Amino acid sequence: MSFVPKPFFKLCNCLILVLFFVAGAVASVEAQSTSSVRPPGSAVSSGGAGQVPGNVSGNRSDADIWRDIRHGVQGRVSIPDKKAGILVQAEGEAFRNFHNGPLRDYGWWGLGGMVLLLAVFYVFRGRIGLDSGLSGQTVLRFNTLERISHWLTAGSFILLAVTGLNLLYGKTVLMPIIGQSTFAALTAYGKIAHNFLGFSFTAGIVLMVVIWVRHNLPTMRDLHWLLVGGGMFTKGLHPPAKKFNAGQKLIFWAVVILGGSASFTGFCLMFPFEFAPFASTFALL
């Protein structure tokens, strides 16, 4: 097969990736249009089909009372935990609708778009190697603590991403392949791992800030690096930079800001009352 040019194989790989994400997006939309945690109207009945349950007040209709409960009205309870007076958490329902609606749809297209951009860059630019080869000399760029911080954050992120994607798309994409029982066990253990890995991911981000924040402050040299595109689109061009160039600095701050936000909202979801109100969590998203 040596007579077939390499760009042809690269183009085929890109087309396969595009088809994979288009198929996944279609499956995600179809699953969303047919899935709902709400029972049909005929399943919620007391005196007849479509009737709301209960007959608890002679002054107000059952529909009005049930509507207040549905929107998170605070009732009175005799137990010490006054939060039990809220039977239905309206913010939780709003987050569920966001999670199963826009987040599923736009998240899939965003993920597919990023992979497509990387594939296009690889096809037209290819690998960026050394112009003159290796010099034979090595330089210690990162010490042991810096490498531990990097892999603590990166390793936790990879596992969080895999388990998170399974929670979001696993029922649509993975369950038809491995079956319901295997998927249920995998998802249950993945959810436990996802919760605990959030702590190590947060610890990694904190370490990164403490160790590298002074090296990632912007300078005028970064502006020149950005203007020439870091030399990524011009062979033989290597704009000067200190420990981190402008591109690496942008990645650093993206990880700190977005990763920190994801950690905070994750803790809010894990501890909706103890850590922060659930309404604040949804407002941040």
C-alpha positions, 0 to 999 in steps of 0.5 A: 500500500506504499503507492497510496499517499499518506494524506489519503489515509488522514482524510479517511480518518477525518471522515470516519470521525465525522460520521461517528459523531454525526451518528452519535448526535442523531442517536442522542436527539432521538433518545431525548425526544422519547425519554422522560422521567414523568409518568403519562397523564393516565398514570397519575390519578386519584379519582380519574385519568389526569387528576392530581393526587390528594384532596387536602383542602376545601378552600383551594383546589388540589391542582393549585396545591399540587402546583405550589408543591411542584414549584418548591413551596416551603411547608411546615414540619415538626422535625428538626430538619426544616428543609424537609418542608420542601417536598419538590425542589424546583431548581433540581427539576430545572437542572434535570431539564437542562442536563437532559436537554441543551447540555446533551445536544450542544455538548455532543456537537461541541465535542465532535467539533473539537475533534474535527478541528484537531483532525483538520489541523493534523491533515493540513499541518501534520506533526510539528517536529524539530527542524535540526533533530535532537541535540543529544543533551537533556534539560530538566524542565519540570521537577518531581512535584510539578510532574505529580501535580500535572498527572494528578490533574490530568489523570483525574480529568481523564477518568472524570471525563469518561465517567461523566460522558457515560452518565450523559450519553451512556444510556444511548450509546453504550447500553445497547452494546453491552446490555442493561445489567453490565451497563448498570453495574459499570455506571454505578461504580463509575458514579462512585469513582466520579464523586471521589475523583472530584477531590483529587482533581480539585487538589491538582488544580490548587497545586497547579496554581501554587506552583505555576501561577507566577510563570503564567502572568501575561507579558508583552512577549506573549503578544508577539507570540500570538501575532505569529501564531506561535510558529505553528503555521510557519515552518522554521519560525520559533518565537521566543518565550520564557518557561511557558509561551502564550498558548500554554498560558491560555491553557493554564488559565482555561484549566484553572477557571473552567476546572475550578468552576466545574469543581465548585458546581460538582461539590454543590451537586454532591452537597446541595444543602451543606455546601451551597444552595442548589439554586446557586448551582444552577444559576452558575451553569 
